Amino acid sequence: MRTAAALLVLLGSLLGGAVWQRGQRRRIVCLSGLSRALSRLEAELTGKNASLPALAALLAGEEGAAGAFFSALSEMIPELGERSFRQLWCEAMEGELCALNDSEICAVRELGAVLGRYPLDMQLASLSRCRKLLDDHLEQARRKLPDDARLVWGLSAACGLFLLIILL
Amino acid sequence: MRAAALLPGDYRQALCPGELGVEEIRLRCGRAPTLLCDGRERPFSERLCRQEDLLLVLEKASGASLHTVEDELRGGYLSAKGLRIGVCGRMLPGERRGFQSFSSLALRIPRECRGIGKELLPAVRENAAGGTLILSAPGGGKTTLLREMIRRLSDGGVRIGVVDERFELSAAGDASPGFDLGCRSDVLTGVSKAEGAMLLLRSLNPQLVAMDEITRREDLEAVIELAGCGVGILATAHAADPDRMRLRPLYRELLDTGIFQLAVCIEGQGSARRYRLRELCT
């Protein structure tokens, strides 16, 4: 019985490491998809001066969390007038971009407050700023992932073994 | 009322359904929203208007894409769903123009008043090959009268090209015009009067070109160009009468061209409006 419990503790620790790594991978995929979508948004805004509802519908076709985010935003567009675009943007974020960390969420939220409301050059500047931050974080996360993964796996294994020794 | 659809929910509910005679809905930051009827404003809700309310209206009107209407906003208005929304607020400094923040909105509600100015029609029709000006102070009903004149002349057999720069004449929201401008009218929307007049002239062979509010030098030049090509002109201008019109240098120049031989002056407001014909001589 004690052995089984100890093995469960060890397994739990390792599972914690696996969950962390999966979260990081999801974040990387999310950052990458969102950066790609924002880059497309920037290009469409610059070239065609298109409206945001049309662009949201277009970007809803993107893969992963970014596509799901723009799809949710697109579905909320009929509520414009009752709620501001910024509110709809933030609400769509809550459901779909939870893999991002606080500073990334903050940057994307700020972008939503500028889009559609200010002159085009200000919107483009804000888009570019947000995309740059996401790209920097993406690069950093990609670079650090193998080392961090080794560290987290090592720590969780050590922690599990430590508990195992204590329990046995 | 199409304008009501743009208002925040509680304001929309505060409006009586089928409210008659409303010319404008006015929203001012920190003030109660009002309706303009018969030249008088009356509040329709107790809740004071906030900056956020103005932004909600503008977002709804522009589809959350104010950048797509930047040119219009620089001109102090925005067209949406066949309505014209006049904007006021703090403008961006320098050449960039545009608005930094908004303090007031005036949602102008275009109306179709069939049958108005019946008595003017024979004289305007007789002068269809020349130039007729419709004059009144702002909010006097120039556009409404112009719309009715276009419809009647067009149905009466005159081929009319309409340059509707601000979507007010046709109240067009899509490909089909919102108001009936007659069966022989070709409506060109969303283009400057000067550019539109030349486009109509080249491509649609109009007998008469109608345009709202001559205000700029380019408009004057387009009018001269049209008259030179033998096309009649029906237009409006902000002035109580031809004498006051002469106080403005651009209008003085316009009158001195001799293109306009007839003026329709609108006097009074609301249901008490009167139309007076005046012959113009250079």
Contacts between the chains, C-beta under 8 A, distances in Angstrom:
chain1	res1	chain2	res2	distance
A	45	B	67	7.4
A	49	B	67	6.6
A	49	B	68	5.9
A	50	B	65	7.7
A	50	B	68	7.6
A	51	B	62	7.8
A	51	B	63	4.8
A	51	B	64	7.4
A	51	B	65	3.9
A	51	B	68	5.4
A	52	B	63	7.0
A	52	B	64	4.8
A	52	B	65	4.9
A	53	B	63	5.3
A	53	B	64	6.5
A	53	B	65	7.4
A	77	B	64	7.4
A	80	B	59	5.8
A	80	B	60	5.2
A	80	B	63	7.2
A	80	B	64	5.6
A	81	B	5	7.7
A	81	B	6	6.5
A	81	B	7	7.9
A	81	B	8	7.1
A	81	B	56	5.8
A	81	B	57	7.4
A	81	B	59	7.0
A	81	B	60	3.4
A	82	B	8	7.3
A	82	B	9	5.7
A	82	B	56	7.8
A	83	B	56	8.0
A	84	B	52	7.0
A	84	B	55	6.5
A	84	B	56	6.0
A	84	B	59	6.1
A	85	B	59	5.5
A	85	B	64	4.0
A	115	B	64	7.7
A	116	B	59	6.8
A	116	B	62	7.6
A	116	B	64	4.0
A	116	B	65	5.1
A	116	B	66	6.1
A	116	B	67	7.1
A	117	B	55	6.9
A	117	B	59	7.2
A	117	B	64	7.8
A	117	B	66	6.0
A	118	B	66	7.4
A	118	B	67	7.8
A	119	B	66	8.0
A	119	B	67	6.5
A	119	B	70	6.3
A	119	B	92	7.5
A	119	B	96	7.2
A	119	B	98	5.4
A	120	B	67	4.1
A	120	B	70	6.7
A	123	B	67	6.2
